[in-house]
Amino acid sequence: MTMKGESENGGITEDTTLLRDSSVPKKAELRRKYFSKQKNLEKFYFEPNLVYTFEFFANFFSPVRYSLELTPYFQIDVAPYFNGYP
């Protein structure tokens, strides 16, 4: 069973419908580059009555498996080091 916002493989399914501007790229990698420019960033704002979720980027950390993945063969479960905090 998958949860809302979760893909079949456990990844995060993005919902960018609030970004009604068609110039905003659909792919996360291109969107990150787009929003790195101040002029693009200034067009958008947060609505205080909505709940937002965010994903952060770390090329060695897998939030799906909550592990540090240095190579496909070397993975460390980091959950015990955070004392139960996400």
C-alpha positions as CSV (number, residue, x, y, z in Angstrom):
1,M,0.0,0.0,0.0
2,T,1.4,3.4,-0.9
3,M,0.6,6.6,1.0
4,K,-0.5,9.9,-0.6
5,G,2.6,11.6,-2.0
6,E,4.5,8.3,-2.2
7,S,5.4,6.5,-5.4
8,E,5.4,2.8,-5.9
9,N,9.1,2.5,-5.2
10,G,8.9,4.6,-2.0
11,G,10.0,7.9,-3.5
12,I,8.2,11.2,-3.1
13,T,5.7,12.2,-5.7
14,E,5.8,15.9,-6.3
15,D,2.7,18.0,-6.6
16,T,3.6,21.4,-8.1
17,T,0.0,22.5,-9.0
18,L,0.4,25.7,-6.9
19,L,3.2,26.8,-9.2
20,R,0.7,27.9,-11.8
21,D,3.5,29.6,-13.9
22,S,4.2,27.5,-17.0
23,S,7.8,28.7,-17.1
24,V,8.6,26.7,-13.9
25,P,10.3,23.5,-14.9
26,K,8.6,20.2,-13.9
27,K,11.8,18.3,-13.1
28,A,13.2,19.0,-9.6
29,E,16.8,19.4,-10.9
30,L,15.8,22.1,-13.4
31,R,13.5,23.7,-10.9
32,R,16.3,24.1,-8.3
33,K,18.4,25.9,-11.0
34,Y,15.4,28.1,-11.9
35,F,14.7,29.2,-8.3
36,S,18.4,29.9,-7.7
37,K,17.8,33.2,-9.6
38,Q,16.4,36.0,-7.5
39,K,14.1,37.4,-10.2
40,N,12.4,34.0,-10.6
41,L,12.1,33.6,-6.8
42,E,10.4,36.9,-6.3
43,K,7.4,35.9,-8.3
44,F,6.3,33.4,-5.7
45,Y,5.2,33.6,-2.0
46,F,3.8,31.3,0.6
47,E,0.1,31.4,1.6
48,P,-0.2,31.3,5.4
49,N,-3.4,29.2,5.3
50,L,-1.8,26.3,3.4
51,V,0.4,23.5,4.7
52,Y,3.6,22.9,2.7
53,T,6.1,20.0,2.6
54,F,9.7,20.3,1.5
55,E,12.3,17.8,0.5
56,F,16.0,18.6,0.9
57,F,18.8,17.4,-1.3
58,A,21.8,15.4,-0.1
59,N,23.4,13.1,-2.6
60,F,24.5,10.6,0.0
61,F,21.4,10.6,2.2
62,S,18.4,8.5,1.3
63,P,15.3,9.8,3.2
64,V,13.3,6.8,1.9
65,R,15.6,4.3,3.6
66,Y,16.9,6.8,6.2
67,S,20.4,5.8,5.4
68,L,23.8,7.2,4.4
69,E,24.6,5.5,1.0
70,L,28.2,6.1,0.0
71,T,28.2,3.3,-2.6
72,P,25.6,0.8,-3.7
73,Y,27.4,-1.7,-1.5
74,F,28.1,0.5,1.6
75,Q,25.0,1.8,3.4
76,I,24.7,3.0,7.0
77,D,21.3,3.2,8.8
78,V,21.4,6.6,10.5
79,A,18.2,6.4,12.5
80,P,19.8,5.3,15.8
81,Y,22.0,8.4,15.8
82,F,19.0,10.8,15.8
83,N,17.4,9.6,19.0
84,G,14.0,9.1,17.3
85,Y,13.9,12.5,15.7
86,P,13.4,12.8,11.9
